[in-house]
């Protein structure tokens, strides 16, 4: 008798990719269309259909691709996975491989990075815009504060233009004089001082002095003048004007004379700090004041004033700043 030999059952190996290809072609889909639906590349899908499973990342991923492809084509997923195991000789027992569904594209990671970078740049631009707006607002506030201070532009003797804040009355007088504006400044009526009382008393004494009788020589001179023509009398009167009575200055006093050729705000203060005069003088007017030296003189438009002290002319040009001048007399 012949020994019975067990039959060797040969399992036919079937490429599951062929079944997937036939199902795809029955739907009239191209490889590219099916790959796009699965979020796979056309090359990867061709490897599955051709049975080149050794080129896939691994048997686990290959089973996942087959399940996803079978689900898309509405085929039996388990049967195709079994055919894959038989075709490749792998064992899927105990392994639970779920459908990969829509496999995430590798490009999505780059897209997230790009979104993050774009968001960061946007935040930077917004921050820079806010910073610029804040700086611009502060700068406008500073400029408006600076321009709120009244100022006047004057041309100096050297041809340069200078800007002076109107923080003093003489500067305001300069602006008013240059713009032809009537400026109302407080005029301080000085109370009678001891010096002015002395001057008044001297003038009253001269007025009350008795008229001296003419001598014979004086009478003869008058008779001679009477016999002369009128022209000779007028010439004599012009040639010998009567001397003006100058006030007698007490010790420590000084006399300030100012002749104005243009409108000029003027203030004169004596050694005790008392303001003797403070007002706007017009061109063509003059000012003569006696006070205790040293006297401080302030001129709003120095070029429009000619100053003398105790009969001596004073050059105010070294004391001019812009258009104003401040100087002390009798030091």
C-alpha positions in Angstrom: 0.0 0.0 0.0 1.1 3.4 -0.7 1.2 5.8 2.2 -1.3 8.6 2.0 0.3 12.0 1.5 -1.6 15.0 2.8 -2.7 17.3 0.0 -0.9 20.6 -0.2 -3.5 23.2 -0.7 -2.1 25.9 -2.8 -3.6 29.3 -2.2 -3.8 31.4 -5.3 -2.3 34.8 -4.8 -4.4 37.6 -6.3 -3.1 41.2 -6.5 -5.8 43.3 -4.8 -4.6 46.3 -6.9 -6.1 44.7 -10.0 -9.5 44.7 -8.4 -9.1 48.3 -7.4 -8.0 49.3 -10.9 -11.0 47.5 -12.5 -13.4 49.3 -10.1 -11.8 52.6 -10.8 -12.0 52.2 -14.5 -15.6 51.1 -14.2 -16.3 54.6 -12.7 -14.3 56.2 -15.5 -11.9 57.8 -13.1 -8.4 58.6 -14.0 -5.5 57.8 -11.6 -5.1 61.5 -10.9 -8.8 61.9 -10.0 -8.8 58.9 -7.6 -5.5 60.1 -6.0 -7.0 63.6 -5.5 -10.0 62.1 -3.7 -7.8 60.1 -1.4 -5.3 62.9 -0.9 -2.6 60.6 -2.3 -0.1 61.2 -5.1 -0.7 59.6 -8.5 2.6 57.7 -8.1 1.5 56.1 -4.8 -1.9 55.1 -6.2 -0.2 53.5 -9.3 2.1 51.5 -6.9 -1.0 50.1 -5.1 -2.7 49.1 -8.4 0.5 47.6 -9.8 1.1 45.5 -6.6 4.4 47.3 -5.8 3.7 47.1 -2.1 7.3 46.9 -1.2 7.7 50.5 -2.2 5.1 51.6 0.4 6.1 52.8 3.9 5.0 49.5 5.4 2.4 46.7 5.5 0.3 48.6 8.0 0.2 51.7 5.8 -0.4 49.6 2.8 -3.5 47.9 4.4 -4.7 51.4 5.3 -4.4 52.6 1.8 -6.2 49.5 0.4 -9.1 50.0 2.9 -9.4 53.7 2.0 -9.3 52.9 -1.7 -11.8 50.1 -1.4 -14.2 52.3 0.7 -13.9 55.0 -2.0 -14.8 52.5 -4.7 -17.5 50.8 -2.6 -15.8 47.4 -2.5 -15.4 44.8 0.3 -12.5 46.2 2.4 -11.9 42.9 4.4 -11.7 40.8 1.2 -9.2 43.1 -0.4 -7.1 43.3 2.8 -7.1 39.5 2.9 -6.0 39.3 -0.7 -3.2 41.8 0.2 -2.0 39.5 3.1 -2.1 36.5 0.8 -0.3 38.3 -2.0 2.4 39.7 0.2 2.6 36.7 2.7 2.0 38.9 5.7 -0.2 38.1 8.7 -2.8 40.6 9.7 -4.1 38.6 12.7 -4.4 40.6 15.8 -3.8 43.9 14.0 -6.5 46.4 14.0 -6.0 48.6 11.0 -8.6 51.2 10.6 -9.3 53.1 7.4 -7.0 56.0 7.0 -9.9 58.1 5.6 -8.5 61.3 4.2 -4.8 61.2 4.6 -3.4 64.6 5.5 -1.3 66.1 2.9 2.3 66.8 3.9 1.8 70.3 2.6 -0.7 71.1 5.3 2.1 71.4 7.9 3.8 74.0 5.7 0.5 75.8 5.4 0.2 76.0 9.2 3.7 77.4 9.4 2.9 80.0 6.7 -0.3 81.0 8.5 1.6 81.4 11.8 4.3 83.6 10.1 1.6 85.7 8.4 -0.3 86.2 11.6 3.0 87.2 13.4 3.8 89.7 10.6 0.3 91.1 10.8 0.6 91.6 14.6 3.9 93.3 14.0 2.4 95.7 11.5 -0.5 96.5 13.8 1.9 97.2 16.7 4.1 99.4 14.5 1.0 101.3 13.3 -0.2 101.9 16.8 3.3 103.1 17.9 3.5 105.5 15.0 0.0 106.9 15.7 0.8 107.4 19.3 4.1 109.2 18.4 2.3 111.3 15.8 -0.4 112.3 18.2 2.1 113.3 20.9 4.1 115.3 18.4 1.0 117.2 17.2 0.1 117.9 20.8 3.6 119.3 21.5 3.4 121.5 18.3 0.0 122.8 19.2 1.2 123.7 22.7 4.3 125.4 21.3 2.3 127.4 18.7 -0.3 128.4 21.4 2.4 130.7 22.8 2.1 134.0 21.0 5.3 135.0 19.3 6.6 137.6 16.9 9.1 137.3 14.1 11.5 140.3 13.8 14.4 140.9 11.5 17.6 141.7 13.2 20.2 144.2 12.2 22.4 141.4 10.7 19.5 140.4 8.3 18.5 137.3 10.3 15.0 136.6 11.3 14.5 136.0 15.0 11.4 134.7 16.9 10.6 136.2 20.3 7.9 134.9 22.6 5.5 137.6 23.7 6.1 137.1 27.3 6.9 140.8 28.0 4.9 144.0 27.3 7.6 145.5 25.1 7.4 142.6 22.7 3.6 143.0 22.5 4.2 146.6 21.7 6.6 145.7 18.8 3.9 143.4 17.3 1.3 146.1 17.7 3.5 148.8 16.1 4.5 146.6 13.2 0.9 145.5 12.5 -0.6 149.0 12.9 -2.8 147.7 15.8 -3.9 150.0 18.5 -2.4 148.6 21.7 -3.9 149.5 25.0 -1.2 149.2 27.6 -1.7 150.3 31.2 -0.3 153.7 31.6 1.1 154.2 35.1 0.6 157.7 36.4 3.5 158.3 38.6 2.7 159.9 41.9 4.6 163.2 42.6 8.0 162.3 43.8 10.3 164.5 45.8 12.3 165.2 42.7 9.3 166.3 40.7 8.1 168.5 43.5 11.6 170.2 43.6 11.3 170.8 39.8 7.9 172.3 40.2 9.0 174.6 43.0 11.9 175.8 41.0 9.7 176.7 38.0 7.2 178.5 40.3 10.1 180.5 41.8 11.2 181.6 38.3 7.6 182.6 37.5 7.2 184.6 40.7 10.6 186.5 40.4 10.1 190.3 40.2 10.9 192.0 36.9 14.1 194.1 37.3 13.8 197.7 36.0 15.8 198.4 33.0 19.0 200.4 33.4 19.8 203.4 31.2 22.0 201.2 29.0 19.2 198.7 28.6 16.8 201.5 27.7 19.2 202.9 25.2 19.5 199.4 23.7 15.8 199.1 23.5 15.5 202.5 21.8 18.2 201.4 19.3 16.3 198.3 18.5 13.1 200.3 18.0 14.9 202.4 15.4 16.1 199.3 13.5 14.0 197.7 10.8 11.8 194.8 11.6 14.1 192.3 9.9 16.9 193.3 12.2 14.7 192.6 15.2 13.7 189.3 13.9 17.3 188.3 13.2 18.3 189.3 16.7 15.5 187.2 18.1 16.5 184.2 16.1 20.2 184.5 16.9 19.7 184.8 20.6 16.9 182.5 21.8 16.1 182.6 25.4 17.8 179.7 27.2 15.4 177.1 28.5 15.6 176.6 32.2 17.1 173.2 32.9 16.0 171.5 36.1 18.5 171.3 38.9 19.3 167.7 39.7 19.7 166.6 43.3 22.5 164.3 44.4 22.0 160.8 42.9 19.4 161.9 40.4 19.6 161.6 36.6 17.6 162.9 33.7 16.5 160.7 30.8 15.5 162.3 27.5 13.9 160.1 24.7 12.9 161.3 21.3 10.7 158.9 19.3 10.9 158.5 15.6 8.5 155.5 15.6 5.9 153.9 17.9 7.7 152.4 20.8 6.6 151.0 24.1 8.7 152.5 26.9 9.2 151.8 30.6 11.5 153.6 33.0 12.2 152.3 36.5 14.3 154.1 39.2 16.9 152.7 41.5 14.2 151.8 44.1 12.3 149.7 41.6 9.5 152.2 41.2 8.1 152.5 37.7 8.2 156.2 36.7 6.7 155.7 33.2 5.1 152.8 31.3 3.2 153.4 28.1 3.3 153.4 24.3 4.8 156.5 22.8 4.1 157.5 19.3 6.5 158.7 16.6 7.3 162.4 16.9 6.7 162.5 20.7 9.4 162.9 23.4 9.9 162.0 27.0 11.9 163.7 29.8 11.9 162.2 33.3 14.1 162.8 36.3 14.6 160.0 38.8 17.0 158.4 41.2 19.9 156.7 39.4 20.6 154.1 38.2 17.6 154.2 36.0 16.5 151.1 34.0 15.1 151.9 30.5 13.2 149.3 28.5 12.3 150.0 24.8 9.9 147.8 22.8 11.2 149.2 19.4 14.7 150.4 20.1 15.5 151.6 16.6 12.6 154.1 16.9 14.0 155.9 20.0 16.9 158.3 20.5 18.1 158.3 24.1 20.2 160.8 26.1 21.2 160.8 29.8 22.0 164.1 31.5 22.4 165.7 28.2 24.8 163.0 26.8 23.6 160.9 23.8 23.4 157.2 24.6 24.0 154.5 21.9 21.4 151.8 22.5 22.5 149.5 19.7 24.8 147.3 22.0 21.7 146.6 24.1 19.3 145.6 21.3 18.1 142.0 21.2 15.9 141.5 18.2 13.9 144.8 18.3 13.8 145.4 22.0 16.5 146.9 24.3 17.0 147.0 28.0 19.8 149.2 29.5 20.7 150.9 32.8 21.6 154.6 32.9 23.7 156.3 35.5 25.7 153.3 36.8 
